[in-house]
Amino acid sequence: MPWPDTKIAALAMLLTATGAASATPAPCPGPALPIRALADGVWLISGSAGDSNAINQGRISNLLAVREGRRLWLLGSGPDARFARALDCQLARQAGRRVSDMIAPWPRPELVLGQGGLPAARRWAHEEVAAAMRERCPQCVERLAQRRDLPAGTPAEPVVLPERLLRGTTGRLGPWRWHRLMRSDTTAVTVWQLPRQRIAAAHGLLWSDGAPDLRDARIAVMKTSLQALSALQQQPDGPLHWLPEQGEMLGAQAPAGHLAYLETLERQADQAMEDGTQESDPPPAPEAAAMAAGLRHGLNWQHAWREAEARWFGATAPR
């Protein structure tokens, strides 16, 4: 017996609804991440200001995603595998690609510990960065867990290291031109430049949410690297825009501004030695008021004071 028209219509509606539901992609895992287009095929994933804590869960370093043909490059991978998986899914919605290649710019745990979340992606780093990760990351995992206030007994994620190593001081990789610089005598960083977009990422060298972080740096070495950034900028296709470790994008004067801050800090520390000022005394205000934001300027003053003490009394300078 033929079905009534009402039943046929109801069945058609059900099939249509089922088809629409199956075509809707499953929601991405959280957390929802701040992804913003910087240029055609270039996306910024902004980090939080300040240090890692229970609120930001270590999501403090800026990341950059770049689409090139069928590949999607991710500069940095975030603080853990959960973050990287969420970012991979959310980037696929915006860029139309899953992450194919990840780069570790320097061995900061908040920037590189997410690599295990994307096992199918190629993992790139300079050989000196990879060696530092191999040596330091096991301890970094524990320290980062403490800063994030993870529950006791939370299993530690395995440290996944880069497998494709770069050598030398400069080169090309996909859409990038890279340069190896230093934060200290033992800590290398890599600067990643997109010549076509006139953008460069200077993780470990530039900040815009306050002063640069000098906790494992040496001021003289940082000054040399900032001078190298300024020289890079003078090239015909040098960057006009700088992606810092944390904070908003910076303009062309960023390397010079950071260099001026370090030179002033060094000069003030030498004057403190001459005046008998103690390390625990309040730090002098920086000439650029933006450098006083957060806690890093105070920590930098203590660091500069100890370096000055070493110069004055011939002790071993902090590294």
N, C-alpha and C positions, 0 to 999 in steps of 0.2 A: 504494500500500500504506500503511495507516495507520501513523503513528509509534508506537513503543512508549511506554508511559506514562512511562518514565524519561527519554526525550528531551523529552517535553512538559514534564515537571517542571523539567528543566534549563533549557529555553528560558524558562519562566516566571520562574525565579530570575534568569536573565540580564537579562530585560527589567525586572524589579523593581529590580535593582541599578543598571541604567543609568538608570532614571527617578530613583532616589534620588540618584545622582551628579549628574545634571543639575539637580536641585532644590537642591543644596548650593551656596551662594554661593561665589565664588572668594575666597580669603583676601585680606585687606587688605594693601596694601604697608606695609613697616616704615618707621620704627621703631614698636614698640608703645608707645602713649602712655598716661600716667596720667590717666584720665577718671573723675571721681567726681561722683555726683549730689549737689547741694546742696539742691535743693527740687524740687517737681514741675515738670518741664520746664526745669530749670536744671542745667547741668553745668559743673564746674570742670576745666580741663586744667592741671595743676600744672607749674610750671617748676622748674628746679634752682636751688640757692642759688649765690651768688657770681657771678663774671664768666664770660663765654663762654670755652670752651677746647676742646681736641681731644676731651675725653671727653663733655661735654654738647652739643657741636656747636651752641651758641647757643640751645638750648632752655631758656631761663632765665626768660622772662616768663610770668606766669600769664595764661591765656585763659579766657573765659567763653562758653558756648553757651547760647542761650535759644530754646526752641520756642514759637512763637506761631501757632496755626492751621496753615496749610500752609507757613509759613516757618520757617527755622532761622537765627537770628542768631549770628554769631561775632564776639566782641569781641577784636580782635587776630587775626593770621594766622600768627605764628611767623616763624622766621628765613629760610626758603627755601621754594620751591615744592614740593619733595619732602615736607617736613613737612606743608604744607597739604593735599596730596593724601592722605597717610596719615591725617591727622586727619579729613578729610571722609568717608572710607570708614568709619573706626572710629566716628565720630559717627552715621553712618547706621544702624549696627547697634544703637546704644543709643537714639537719639532717633527713629528711623524716618523721618528726613528728611535729605536732602543740604543742605549749606550754601547758603542762598539770598542771604544778605546778610552782608557783612564790614564791620567798623568799624575804622578806625585811630585809636586814642585819642591818641597823640602820636608824634613822629618818632623812636622808638627802633628801630634796625634789627632787633633780636631780636624785636620785637613786630609789625613791619609788612612785612617783606620777603617774606613768603610769599604775598602777594596774587596773584602770577602763577600759582600752582598751582590756582586756582579761577576760570578765565576766565569761567564762566557766571554767577558770583555778582555781585550789585550791590556796588559798593565805595563806602563812605561815609567822610567825614571833615569836620571843620571846615575852612573855607577856609585858616585860618592853619596848621593842621597839614599840609594838602596842600602849601601853598607851601613850608614848611620841608622836607618830604620831597623836593620837586622840586629844591631847592637842595642838600640834604645827602646824599641817599641814594646817589648815584653814588660818593662817597668812602666812605660807610658800608659799601658792599658790599666794598670792598677791605680795610678795617680788620677787618670781621667775618671775612673769609676768612683773614686772618693770625691772628686769635685762635683760629679753629677748626683751624689748622694744615692747611689743605687743600693737596693736592699742587700743586707748581708747574705752571702751565699749565692748571689747572682753569678752564674757561670761566666767566666771570661771567654770572650770570643778569640778564636785563633788569629794570630797575626798573619795576614796574607801579604807577601812581599811582591814588588815589581819583578817581572820576569824578562822584560826587554830593556836592555841597559844602553844608555847613551854614554859616549866618552868624548873627552876634549872640553873645550871652552865655549864653542858655539856650533850651531848646525841647523838643519831643517828637518821637520817631521810633519808630514801632512800639511795642513794650512799654516803651521807655526814656524817661526824662527826662534830658536832658543839660545840662551846665554847662561853660562855657569858663573855665578859670583859667590861671595862668601859673607857670612855674618860674623864669623870668628875664625880663628886659625884652624878649627876642626869641624865647622858646620857650613856646608855648602847649601846654596839656594839656586834655583833656576828661574830665570825670567822668561816668560812666554809671550811672544809678540805676534800679532796678526797684522802684517804689513798692509793688506788691502783695506782693513777697517781702521787702521791707525790707532789700535788699542794694544796695550801691553799689560800683563799681569805681573806684579812685583811682590809676590808673597814673601813674607819674612823681611822685607825692606821698607815697605810703605804702609802706613795706617792713616785713616781719616776720622776715626772715632776718638782721637786723643793722640798722645805721644807714641812713637814707635816702642815696641817691646824689646828691651835690651837684656832680658834675663839670661840668655845664653850667648850673648854677643860680646864683641870687643869694639869699642867706639872707633878706634883707628881703622879697623877693618870695615866697619859699616860705612865710614866716611869714604873710603876708597870705592866701595860698591855703589854708593850714591853718586859719586863723580862719574862712574861708568854709566849709570842710568842717564845722567845729563848728556854724556857724549852720545849715547844711543839715540837720544831725542834729537840731536843735531843732524842725524843722517836724513837724506831726502825723504825716505818713507818712515822716519822715526815716529814714535807714538805721540798723539795729541791728547790721549786720554789714558789714565792709569787706573787699573784695578788694584786697590790695596788689599792687604790681608783682611782688614775689617773696616767697615764704614762705607760711605758713598764713594762713587767714582771721583777721581782727582784730575785736575787739569795739568797743563804742561809744566807748571812751576813746582810741582810736588817734590821732585828730587832735590831741587835747590832749597826748598823750604825745610825739608828734613835735614839736609846738610847744615843749614844755618842753625837749626835747633841743637844738633850735636856739637857744633863748634862752640856755641854759647854755653852749653852744659859743661863742656870740657874746660872752658875758660873760667867759669864760675867755680868749678871744683878746684882748679889750681889756686884761685883767689882764696878759697876756703882754707886750703892748706897754709897759705901765707898768713891768714888772719887767725888761725887756730880754731876755726869753726868745726864743730863736731858733726859726725855723720848723722846723729839723731836730731840735729837742729832742723827746723822747717826748711824745705827746699826753696831756693829763689824762684820767683814766678818766671815762667818762660816768656820770651818776647812775643811769641804768637800765642794769644790767649787760648786758641783751640787746643793747643798741646797740653793744657792743664786739665782737660776733661778726664774723669776716671782716676784710677789709682796708679797708672803706669808712670806718670811724671815723678811722683814721689819715689817709686822704686828705682827709676832711672837715676835720680839724684844720689841715692845710696850707692848704686853701681859706679857712677862717675866719681864719687868721692873715694871709693876703694881703689879705682884705677889711678886716681891722682896720688893717693897715699903710696901706692906701689912705685909710681914714678919718682916721688920725692924721697922715699926711703930705700929704694932699690929692692923691694920685695917682688915676688912673682905676681904679675898682673893677673886679675881674674880673666878667665877664658869663657 
